Amino acid sequence: MKKRFFDYLFIAAGSMVMAFAIDFFLAPFKISTGGISGVSVVLLHLFDLPLSLTTLAFNALLFFFGFRTLPKEAIPKSIAGIVLLSLFLELFEGVVFAESDLLLGAVFGGVLVGVGVGLVVMRDGSTGGSDYAALILNRIFPHVSIATFILVIDTAVILLSGIVFRNFSIMLYSVISLYISTKVTDFLLIRGDFAKSVTVISPESEQIAAEIMEKMERGVTGFYTHGFYTERDGKSLVCIVRSREVSTVLGIVEKYDRAAFTYISDVRKVRGEGF
């Protein structure tokens, strides 16, 4: 129940941030956000159609054709994201960036869109549009990141908006905004699953492993190894920890063996107890 509450809290917060970015920074300058929202910005300036209604209509249509590809637990989250985005777009309508600097609009709009999408997607939700389509494609092609799929879809929409508005400058600003939002989204998604793998080779491996498990409550895996330089058999330890816990592990290793051979590497997409 607690996890579900935080899931929907993140989805609501992400939808609000994304809607604010579109209404306040991007739509007034005709800067495309890509996806359904980007198409809605084009329709807003061409036919004065409300962003909230066109976004809801297109996302509902996309959801109807694609919801079967999602796991059951992701369906209500996607519905919530789609509806909340449209509601917040309506709420923030008319609140526009007072400055006339397109670069500021593109940069800050891109940052906030990236934050909004990241908050939603990290909880397996969606606000529709490109991130919804990317979530579906990521289930089919898990080796390709969600952010990469979003980039491809949004680039196509930006090219379309540039052709419609016949303004090369706006298209370039849209590319800047898209690049920033993609990087921010990718950072948030990676940050959520980011950890460190600490490998230790030491004759004191038993004591080191025991204290890591007792003091840090982290699992340790031991591998039997043979050192060809020393011609000795032993054990190497592998422990996955949060980035902030690395110093604690190194302190334990140094306590028992200052000459221990230790190396640290990045780990992504960690799943299991404690992560």
Residue frames as qw, qx, qy, qz and C-alpha x, y, z in Angstrom:
[[0.000, 0.884, 0.467, 0.000, 0.00, 0.00, 0.00],
 [0.311, -0.795, 0.104, 0.510, 2.83, 2.40, 0.90],
 [0.405, -0.146, 0.602, 0.673, 4.66, 1.65, -2.35],
 [0.227, 0.601, 0.678, 0.356, 1.48, 2.22, -4.37],
 [0.119, -0.924, -0.267, 0.246, 0.93, 5.56, -2.64],
 [0.313, -0.654, 0.333, 0.603, 4.43, 6.75, -3.53],
 [0.419, 0.190, 0.707, 0.537, 4.05, 5.42, -7.08],
 [0.134, 0.782, 0.552, 0.258, 1.02, 7.64, -7.68],
 [0.269, -0.880, -0.059, 0.388, 2.59, 10.53, -5.80],
 [0.406, -0.352, 0.499, 0.680, 5.58, 10.44, -8.16],
 [0.296, 0.429, 0.708, 0.476, 3.26, 10.19, -11.18],
 [0.028, -0.910, -0.412, 0.033, 1.23, 13.18, -10.00],
 [0.335, -0.772, 0.157, 0.516, 4.35, 15.24, -9.30],
 [0.424, -0.117, 0.618, 0.652, 5.91, 14.34, -12.65],
 [0.225, 0.638, 0.656, 0.333, 2.71, 15.17, -14.55],
 [0.130, -0.938, -0.238, 0.215, 2.49, 18.54, -12.80],
 [0.386, -0.603, 0.345, 0.607, 6.11, 19.46, -13.53],
 [0.385, 0.133, 0.697, 0.590, 5.79, 18.43, -17.17],
 [0.130, 0.788, 0.577, 0.171, 2.53, 20.36, -17.67],
 [0.224, -0.893, -0.048, 0.388, 4.03, 23.47, -16.10],
 [0.422, -0.364, 0.502, 0.661, 7.07, 23.25, -18.39],
 [0.312, 0.394, 0.708, 0.496, 4.90, 22.96, -21.49],
 [0.003, -0.879, -0.471, -0.079, 2.46, 25.76, -20.59],
 [0.316, -0.887, 0.001, 0.338, 5.00, 28.14, -19.07],
 [0.352, -0.595, 0.488, 0.533, 8.20, 27.70, -21.09],
 [0.371, -0.048, 0.788, 0.489, 7.58, 25.81, -24.33],
 [0.310, 0.624, 0.708, 0.116, 4.13, 26.32, -25.87],
 [0.075, 0.906, 0.149, -0.390, 4.28, 30.16, -25.89],
 [0.081, -0.677, 0.522, 0.513, 7.42, 30.00, -28.07],
 [0.837, 0.397, -0.168, -0.338, 6.06, 27.21, -30.33],
 [0.047, 0.530, -0.845, 0.057, 8.88, 25.01, -29.05],
 [0.845, -0.039, -0.404, -0.349, 7.93, 21.39, -29.61],
 [0.520, -0.513, 0.623, -0.282, 8.26, 18.91, -26.76],
 [0.216, 0.216, -0.922, -0.238, 7.96, 15.99, -29.14],
 [0.021, 0.238, 0.952, -0.191, 5.37, 13.23, -28.88],
 [0.035, -0.698, -0.697, -0.161, 1.69, 13.98, -28.40],
 [0.235, -0.786, -0.230, 0.523, 2.43, 17.19, -26.50],
 [0.246, -0.318, 0.416, 0.816, 4.48, 18.44, -29.44],
 [0.050, 0.382, 0.754, 0.531, 1.66, 17.73, -31.87],
 [0.171, -0.782, -0.581, 0.148, -0.74, 19.49, -29.48],
 [0.256, -0.606, 0.027, 0.753, 1.49, 22.60, -29.46],
 [0.133, 0.010, 0.615, 0.778, 1.30, 22.70, -33.26],
 [0.105, -0.575, -0.755, -0.297, -2.50, 22.39, -33.17],
 [0.250, -0.714, -0.403, 0.514, -2.71, 25.09, -30.50],
 [0.141, -0.511, 0.191, 0.826, -1.00, 27.66, -32.71],
 [0.022, 0.078, 0.729, 0.679, -2.68, 26.57, -35.94],
 [0.337, -0.464, -0.667, -0.475, -6.29, 26.12, -34.78],
 [0.246, -0.444, 0.348, -0.788, -6.29, 27.48, -31.21],
 [0.811, -0.269, -0.475, -0.209, -7.22, 24.07, -29.83],
 [0.517, -0.741, 0.328, -0.275, -6.62, 23.71, -26.05],
 [0.248, 0.505, -0.820, 0.110, -3.53, 21.74, -25.15],
 [0.416, -0.164, 0.768, -0.459, -5.36, 19.80, -22.46],
 [0.792, 0.305, 0.276, -0.451, -8.09, 18.51, -24.79],
 [0.693, 0.575, -0.405, -0.160, -5.90, 17.55, -27.75],
 [0.069, 0.490, -0.835, 0.240, -3.36, 15.90, -25.45],
 [0.559, -0.044, 0.686, -0.463, -6.08, 13.88, -23.71],
 [0.811, 0.420, 0.068, -0.403, -7.74, 12.86, -26.99],
 [0.585, 0.588, -0.557, -0.049, -4.55, 11.69, -28.71],
 [0.058, -0.414, 0.845, -0.333, -3.22, 9.94, -25.63],
 [0.698, 0.056, 0.518, -0.491, -6.52, 8.15, -25.09],
 [0.816, 0.485, -0.157, -0.271, -6.39, 6.91, -28.68],
 [0.374, 0.573, -0.715, 0.141, -2.77, 5.78, -28.29],
 [0.348, -0.285, 0.767, -0.457, -3.59, 4.07, -24.99],
 [0.829, 0.191, 0.231, -0.471, -6.52, 2.20, -26.57],
 [0.812, 0.489, -0.307, -0.089, -4.27, 0.65, -29.20],
 [0.456, 0.533, -0.635, 0.325, -1.28, -0.03, -26.96],
 [0.511, -0.553, 0.424, -0.503, -2.41, -0.89, -23.43],
 [0.988, -0.042, -0.027, -0.144, -2.39, -4.65, -24.11],
 [0.710, 0.443, -0.402, 0.370, 1.40, -4.59, -24.40],
 [0.071, -0.593, 0.490, -0.635, 1.80, -3.31, -20.83],
 [0.303, -0.118, -0.892, 0.313, 1.74, -5.39, -17.64],
 [0.305, -0.691, -0.625, -0.199, -1.49, -5.13, -15.66],
 [0.454, -0.641, -0.323, 0.528, 0.03, -3.07, -12.85],
 [0.290, -0.165, 0.207, 0.920, 1.23, -0.42, -15.34],
 [0.028, 0.536, 0.656, 0.531, -2.19, 0.17, -16.91],
 [0.266, -0.861, -0.429, 0.056, -3.82, 2.17, -14.06],
 [0.455, -0.554, 0.063, 0.694, -0.59, 4.14, -13.64],
 [0.271, 0.112, 0.511, 0.808, -0.64, 5.10, -17.32],
 [0.099, -0.724, -0.602, -0.323, -4.28, 6.13, -17.11],
 [0.404, -0.797, -0.257, 0.370, -3.47, 8.28, -14.07],
 [0.431, -0.333, 0.251, 0.800, -0.52, 9.91, -15.84],
 [0.167, 0.364, 0.599, 0.693, -2.51, 10.68, -18.99],
 [0.219, -0.803, -0.526, -0.174, -5.45, 12.18, -17.10],
 [0.471, -0.722, -0.149, 0.483, -3.29, 14.13, -14.63],
 [0.412, -0.087, 0.327, 0.846, -1.16, 15.64, -17.39],
 [0.020, 0.547, 0.555, 0.626, -4.27, 16.96, -19.16],
 [0.380, -0.819, -0.426, 0.053, -5.70, 18.31, -15.89],
 [0.498, -0.577, 0.015, 0.647, -2.47, 20.14, -15.05],
 [0.316, 0.177, 0.449, 0.817, -2.21, 21.49, -18.61],
 [0.149, -0.738, -0.517, -0.406, -5.67, 22.99, -18.11],
 [0.513, -0.752, -0.279, 0.305, -4.71, 24.30, -14.67],
 [0.467, -0.464, 0.174, 0.732, -1.56, 26.07, -15.90],
 [0.398, 0.571, 0.505, 0.510, -3.13, 27.39, -19.13],
 [0.006, 0.938, 0.173, 0.299, -2.48, 31.10, -19.49],
 [0.548, -0.772, 0.223, 0.233, 0.55, 31.06, -17.17],
 [0.775, 0.560, -0.003, 0.292, 3.36, 32.01, -19.54],
 [0.678, -0.222, -0.024, 0.700, 7.04, 32.91, -19.34],
 [0.035, 0.928, 0.179, -0.324, 7.30, 36.71, -19.10],
 [0.258, -0.596, 0.485, 0.586, 10.64, 36.88, -20.90],
 [0.726, 0.612, -0.033, -0.311, 11.03, 36.71, -24.69],
 [0.023, -0.629, 0.766, 0.133, 14.24, 34.68, -24.62],
 [0.892, 0.157, -0.276, -0.322, 13.71, 31.49, -26.62],
 [0.515, 0.362, -0.727, 0.274, 16.93, 29.97, -25.34],
 [0.211, -0.236, 0.667, -0.674, 15.86, 30.30, -21.69],
 [0.781, 0.052, 0.118, -0.611, 12.49, 28.81, -22.56],
 [0.815, 0.301, -0.479, -0.127, 14.09, 25.89, -24.38],
 [0.328, 0.357, -0.763, 0.428, 16.65, 25.16, -21.64],
 [0.285, -0.139, 0.645, -0.695, 14.43, 25.42, -18.59],
 [0.804, 0.126, -0.020, -0.581, 11.48, 23.83, -20.38],
 [0.722, 0.311, -0.617, -0.042, 13.70, 20.92, -21.39],
 [0.115, 0.283, -0.794, 0.526, 15.01, 20.45, -17.86],
 [0.499, -0.037, 0.484, -0.718, 11.54, 20.41, -16.33],
 [0.838, 0.214, -0.235, -0.444, 10.08, 18.11, -19.00],
 [0.556, 0.330, -0.748, 0.154, 12.98, 15.73, -18.37],
 [0.115, -0.185, 0.736, -0.641, 12.35, 15.81, -14.62],
 [0.679, 0.068, 0.203, -0.702, 8.61, 15.25, -15.14],
 [0.823, 0.264, -0.426, -0.267, 9.02, 12.32, -17.51],
 [0.375, 0.341, -0.797, 0.330, 11.72, 10.80, -15.31],
 [0.329, -0.160, 0.623, -0.692, 9.57, 10.93, -12.16],
 [0.801, 0.144, 0.069, -0.577, 6.70, 9.22, -13.95],
 [0.780, 0.361, -0.492, -0.134, 8.64, 6.56, -15.84],
 [0.167, 0.402, -0.812, 0.388, 10.80, 5.52, -12.88],
 [0.467, -0.009, 0.671, -0.576, 7.55, 4.34, -11.25],
 [0.205, 0.147, 0.916, 0.313, 6.54, 2.41, -14.41],
 [0.301, 0.702, 0.487, -0.424, 3.95, 5.03, -15.25],
 [0.363, 0.228, 0.507, 0.748, 3.38, 7.15, -18.32],
 [0.180, 0.544, 0.232, -0.786, 1.90, 10.49, -19.32],
 [0.690, 0.613, 0.375, -0.081, 1.15, 9.17, -22.79],
 [0.332, 0.894, -0.256, -0.161, 2.82, 10.35, -25.97],
 [0.558, 0.592, -0.575, 0.090, 6.42, 9.47, -26.67],
 [0.145, -0.440, 0.792, -0.398, 7.21, 8.19, -23.17],
 [0.791, 0.048, 0.428, -0.434, 4.18, 5.89, -23.30],
 [0.835, 0.499, -0.192, -0.128, 5.20, 4.58, -26.71],
 [0.277, 0.631, -0.682, 0.244, 8.79, 4.26, -25.45],
 [0.511, -0.313, 0.673, -0.434, 7.60, 2.26, -22.43],
 [0.904, 0.247, 0.208, -0.281, 5.83, -0.18, -24.77],
 [0.690, 0.625, -0.363, 0.052, 8.83, -0.46, -27.10],
 [0.056, -0.624, 0.708, -0.326, 11.18, -0.97, -24.14],
 [0.772, -0.133, 0.524, -0.334, 9.17, -4.05, -23.15],
 [0.896, 0.436, 0.065, -0.060, 9.73, -5.44, -26.63],
 [0.678, 0.510, -0.269, 0.456, 13.36, -4.29, -26.98],
 [0.620, -0.769, -0.114, 0.110, 14.72, -4.12, -23.38],
 [0.730, -0.122, 0.093, 0.666, 18.32, -3.62, -24.57],
 [0.205, 0.488, 0.195, 0.826, 17.38, -0.15, -25.88],
 [0.138, -0.252, -0.546, 0.787, 16.83, 2.48, -23.19],
 [0.120, 0.767, 0.613, -0.147, 13.51, 4.26, -22.75],
 [0.077, -0.784, 0.051, 0.614, 15.23, 7.61, -23.24],
 [0.202, -0.224, 0.689, 0.659, 16.58, 6.51, -26.64],
 [0.149, 0.498, 0.819, 0.242, 13.10, 5.56, -27.86],
 [0.012, -0.850, -0.369, 0.375, 11.78, 8.91, -26.63],
 [0.189, -0.579, 0.341, 0.716, 14.57, 10.70, -28.53],
 [0.192, 0.073, 0.794, 0.573, 13.72, 8.99, -31.84],
 [0.061, 0.678, 0.730, 0.069, 9.96, 9.62, -31.57],
 [0.116, -0.846, -0.225, 0.469, 10.36, 13.21, -30.42],
 [0.258, -0.370, 0.462, 0.764, 12.85, 14.02, -33.17],
 [0.156, 0.354, 0.785, 0.483, 10.27, 13.03, -35.78],
 [0.064, -0.828, -0.547, 0.101, 7.65, 15.30, -34.17],
 [0.253, -0.709, 0.065, 0.655, 10.12, 18.20, -34.00],
 [0.241, -0.070, 0.633, 0.732, 10.89, 17.87, -37.70],
 [0.050, 0.609, 0.745, 0.268, 7.15, 17.93, -38.40],
 [0.162, -0.861, -0.343, 0.339, 6.62, 21.07, -36.30],
 [0.298, -0.490, 0.299, 0.763, 9.55, 22.82, -38.01],
 [0.173, 0.208, 0.722, 0.636, 8.01, 22.12, -41.41],
 [0.060, -0.745, -0.661, -0.070, 4.55, 23.31, -40.30],
 [0.226, -0.869, -0.165, 0.408, 5.78, 26.55, -38.70],
 [0.633, 0.654, 0.061, 0.411, 8.38, 27.10, -41.46],
 [0.195, -0.915, 0.276, -0.218, 10.81, 28.32, -38.83],
 [0.779, 0.269, -0.492, 0.281, 14.23, 26.74, -38.73],
 [0.043, 0.494, -0.528, 0.689, 15.25, 28.61, -35.56],
 [0.705, -0.313, 0.251, -0.585, 12.32, 27.25, -33.54],
 [0.960, 0.095, -0.251, -0.075, 13.15, 23.76, -34.75],
 [0.543, 0.399, -0.545, 0.498, 16.74, 24.15, -33.52],
 [0.279, -0.429, 0.463, -0.724, 15.55, 25.44, -30.15],
 [0.894, -0.141, 0.007, -0.425, 13.25, 22.44, -29.99],
 [0.835, 0.249, -0.449, 0.198, 16.23, 20.16, -30.61],
 [0.156, 0.451, -0.567, 0.671, 18.10, 21.85, -27.74],
 [0.589, -0.317, 0.303, -0.679, 15.12, 21.40, -25.44],
 [0.954, 0.031, -0.187, -0.231, 14.66, 17.78, -26.49],
 [0.645, 0.362, -0.563, 0.368, 18.33, 16.97, -25.95],
 [0.091, -0.413, 0.552, -0.718, 18.29, 18.46, -22.46],
 [0.757, -0.206, 0.176, -0.595, 15.06, 16.71, -21.47],
 [0.918, 0.157, -0.359, -0.058, 16.37, 13.36, -22.73],
 [0.453, 0.378, -0.618, 0.520, 19.59, 13.68, -20.75],
 [0.335, -0.355, 0.458, -0.743, 17.72, 14.68, -17.60],
 [0.893, -0.075, -0.031, -0.443, 15.30, 11.75, -17.99],
 [0.826, 0.253, -0.479, 0.152, 18.14, 9.32, -18.59],
 [0.168, 0.433, -0.607, 0.645, 20.01, 10.65, -15.55],
 [0.578, -0.290, 0.338, -0.683, 16.98, 10.20, -13.29],
 [0.950, 0.038, -0.153, -0.271, 16.28, 6.68, -14.53],
 [0.700, 0.325, -0.536, 0.342, 19.93, 5.61, -14.18],
 [0.068, -0.476, 0.519, -0.707, 20.24, 7.35, -10.80],
 [0.771, -0.275, 0.140, -0.558, 17.35, 5.29, -9.49],
 [0.999, 0.000, -0.034, -0.016, 19.16, 2.03, -10.28],
 [0.435, 0.714, -0.452, 0.311, 22.75, 3.16, -9.78],
 [0.814, -0.562, 0.149, 0.004, 25.07, 1.22, -7.50],
 [0.162, 0.748, -0.643, 0.002, 28.71, 0.15, -7.14],
 [0.983, -0.039, -0.177, 0.022, 30.28, -3.28, -7.35],
 [0.191, -0.804, 0.548, -0.132, 33.24, -3.67, -4.98],
 [0.948, 0.131, -0.284, 0.061, 35.59, -6.59, -5.63],
 [0.335, -0.789, 0.487, -0.169, 38.15, -7.50, -2.97],
 [0.879, 0.200, -0.414, 0.129, 40.98, -10.03, -3.23],
 [0.167, -0.688, 0.530, -0.467, 42.52, -10.74, 0.16],
 [0.453, 0.052, -0.872, 0.177, 43.63, -13.66, 2.33],
 [0.067, 0.134, 0.657, -0.739, 41.43, -12.11, 5.05],
 [0.317, -0.181, -0.530, -0.765, 38.31, -12.49, 2.91],
 [0.432, -0.430, -0.793, 0.020, 36.38, -14.48, 5.54],
 [0.272, -0.470, -0.456, 0.705, 36.69, -11.75, 8.19],
 [0.049, 0.130, -0.211, -0.968, 36.01, -8.97, 5.69],
 [0.352, -0.273, -0.699, -0.559, 32.86, -10.67, 4.39],
 [0.395, -0.468, -0.748, 0.255, 31.61, -11.39, 7.92],
 [0.160, -0.425, -0.302, 0.838, 31.87, -7.75, 9.00],
 [0.167, 0.002, -0.411, -0.896, 30.28, -6.41, 5.80],
 [0.414, -0.365, -0.759, -0.345, 27.29, -8.69, 6.31],
 [0.413, -0.509, -0.637, 0.406, 27.03, -7.92, 10.03],
 [0.193, -0.415, -0.162, 0.874, 27.72, -4.19, 10.00],
 [0.175, 0.228, -0.324, -0.901, 26.16, -3.19, 6.65],
 [0.616, 0.300, 0.637, -0.353, 23.59, -5.96, 6.18],
 [0.535, 0.618, -0.350, -0.458, 24.74, -6.40, 2.60],
 [0.975, 0.062, 0.214, 0.005, 25.20, -9.73, 0.85],
 [0.048, -0.731, 0.624, 0.271, 28.68, -10.83, -0.19],
 [0.958, 0.270, 0.004, -0.096, 29.54, -13.42, -2.83],
 [0.401, -0.658, 0.597, 0.222, 32.84, -15.32, -2.69],
 [0.841, 0.497, -0.186, -0.109, 34.66, -16.84, -5.65],
 [0.811, -0.366, 0.325, 0.319, 37.53, -19.29, -5.36],
 [0.444, 0.873, -0.199, -0.032, 40.52, -17.84, -7.19],
 [0.872, -0.144, 0.119, 0.452, 44.11, -18.68, -8.00],
 [0.020, 0.952, -0.191, -0.238, 46.78, -15.98, -8.08],
 [0.890, 0.369, -0.033, 0.264, 49.32, -16.86, -10.76],
 [0.225, 0.781, -0.363, 0.456, 51.78, -14.25, -9.50],
 [0.403, -0.571, 0.563, -0.441, 51.71, -15.51, -5.89],
 [0.491, 0.106, -0.856, -0.125, 50.83, -19.10, -6.83],
 [0.103, 0.063, 0.779, -0.616, 48.26, -19.11, -4.04],
 [0.220, -0.495, -0.755, -0.368, 44.61, -20.12, -3.91],
 [0.013, -0.171, -0.471, 0.865, 42.15, -17.84, -2.20],
 [0.143, 0.687, 0.712, -0.022, 38.77, -16.10, -2.41],
 [0.073, 0.136, 0.142, 0.978, 37.70, -12.91, -4.10],
 [0.079, 0.540, 0.692, -0.473, 34.68, -11.09, -2.69],
 [0.003, 0.329, 0.444, 0.833, 32.02, -9.23, -4.66],
 [0.058, -0.547, -0.654, 0.520, 29.60, -6.89, -2.91],
 [0.083, 0.558, 0.446, 0.695, 26.98, -4.60, -4.49],
 [0.257, -0.547, -0.490, 0.628, 26.37, -1.43, -2.48],
 [0.161, 0.949, 0.271, 0.021, 24.98, 2.08, -2.84],
 [0.500, 0.643, -0.155, 0.560, 27.48, 4.73, -3.91],
 [0.274, -0.785, 0.253, -0.495, 27.43, 6.31, -0.45],
 [0.887, -0.415, 0.174, -0.104, 28.33, 2.94, 1.14],
 [0.798, 0.465, -0.272, 0.271, 31.59, 2.43, -0.76],
 [0.081, 0.691, -0.494, 0.522, 33.67, 4.25, 1.83],
 [0.728, -0.423, 0.369, -0.393, 32.28, 1.99, 4.58],
 [0.988, 0.151, 0.007, 0.033, 33.27, -1.12, 2.63],
 [0.575, 0.608, -0.346, 0.425, 36.76, 0.23, 1.99],
 [0.281, -0.677, 0.453, -0.508, 37.12, 1.03, 5.68],
 [0.908, -0.235, 0.273, -0.214, 36.29, -2.56, 6.60],
 [0.892, 0.381, -0.120, 0.212, 38.73, -3.92, 4.03],
 [0.287, 0.706, -0.409, 0.501, 41.51, -1.64, 5.28],
 [0.609, -0.595, 0.337, -0.402, 40.82, -2.71, 8.86],
 [0.932, -0.159, 0.323, -0.025, 41.74, -6.32, 8.10],
 [0.769, 0.063, 0.386, 0.506, 44.12, -6.03, 5.15],
 [0.028, 0.826, -0.086, -0.556, 45.78, -2.79, 4.06],
 [0.113, -0.403, 0.720, 0.554, 47.41, -4.62, 1.14],
 [0.552, 0.396, 0.724, -0.122, 44.13, -6.04, -0.22],
 [0.101, 0.004, 0.577, 0.810, 43.60, -5.70, -3.97],
 [0.245, 0.595, 0.632, -0.433, 40.33, -3.80, -4.44],
 [0.051, 0.028, 0.450, 0.891, 38.56, -2.40, -7.46],
 [0.294, 0.503, 0.545, -0.603, 35.21, -0.67, -7.90],
 [0.066, 0.129, 0.671, 0.727, 32.94, -0.57, -10.95],
 [0.431, 0.077, 0.087, -0.895, 29.58, 0.98, -11.82],
 [0.092, 0.239, 0.966, 0.046, 26.45, -1.16, -11.79],
 [0.377, 0.043, -0.097, -0.920, 23.09, -0.29, -13.30],
 [0.725, -0.107, -0.394, -0.554, 19.61, -1.78, -13.16],
 [0.100, 0.185, -0.893, 0.399, 20.08, -3.43, -9.78],
 [0.708, -0.302, -0.255, -0.585, 17.20, -5.62, -8.62],
 [0.665, -0.090, -0.705, 0.229, 16.81, -7.67, -5.48],
 [0.557, -0.720, -0.383, 0.158, 16.66, -7.29, -1.73],
 [0.477, -0.554, -0.039, 0.682, 17.99, -3.96, -0.53],
 [0.132, -0.168, 0.390, 0.896, 17.59, -2.22, -3.92]]
